[in-house]
Amino acid sequence: MSATSASTANPRPLDLASTPQVPLTRLAKVEYRKALDTRAGRWFIAAILLLVVAVEVIYAFAAGDDQKNFQDFLQVPGAVLGYFLPIIAIMLVTSEASQRNGLVTFTLEPRRSRVVLAKFLAGLGLAVSVMVLGLVLAVLGTLFGIVTGGSPSWSLDTGIVVNAIVLANVIGVFVGFALAMLIMNTPAAIVGYFVYSFILPTAVGILRALSDGFDKIAPWIEFNTAQTPLISGDFSPTGEQWAQIATSGFIWLIVPLAIGIWRLLRIEFK
């Protein structure tokens, strides 16, 4: 019997036990790059930043001279990004299903939970990168405000920066990520996000106006309502308000995310 025949008749098992796993940082870098490799991703981020520039310029001309402080210009990108950063997370998560590359992704890394974590880290990193660019645009907007007659103060309120801008935007990214994991379709997830962001608060506001009882329980079950102390007032929620944020966040973030991950771990990609 030849050596070739012997090896064919008694094949040796392929032992991959000692093969090192792909580092999570590498997976996150791949997902980060995938978000920017498509024309849709690049142009969407560019459009967001151009919108920030346009609003900054309009604000520089429209605001009073005493309202052209750095903090005022910083709230402009904070508000604009709050609506659009979650869509970046949605596009990143749903790319596996909508672009039909899930089979490749989950063949190269069979442990889907690690891919989910890498996507979350990549989405968060991309959101932080865009927020940093928004900070730069706020500085430029403040300087432009000087040209239009302002005498800006460069001081910042910690509550506004931490709660109203950073934390609120991070929560928004988390919301987009959770909805994307649950729906796993780009158009449907984006529509669901806008329903959550615009239609649901309107409906809740109507019910709160009609019922005093619902007004008391709304912050405990509706996440947009619970987040109001983060972006208004003194920007410092009380203990009860933090509890409302945590409770409604569990309903609107943790539950959809858990269902979405459970579904992803069992779905068959083709």
Summary of the structure (lengths in Angstrom):
residues: 270
radius of gyration: 23.4
end to end distance: 42.3
largest distance: 93.7
contacts: 832
relative contact order: 0.12
helix: 80%
strand: 0%
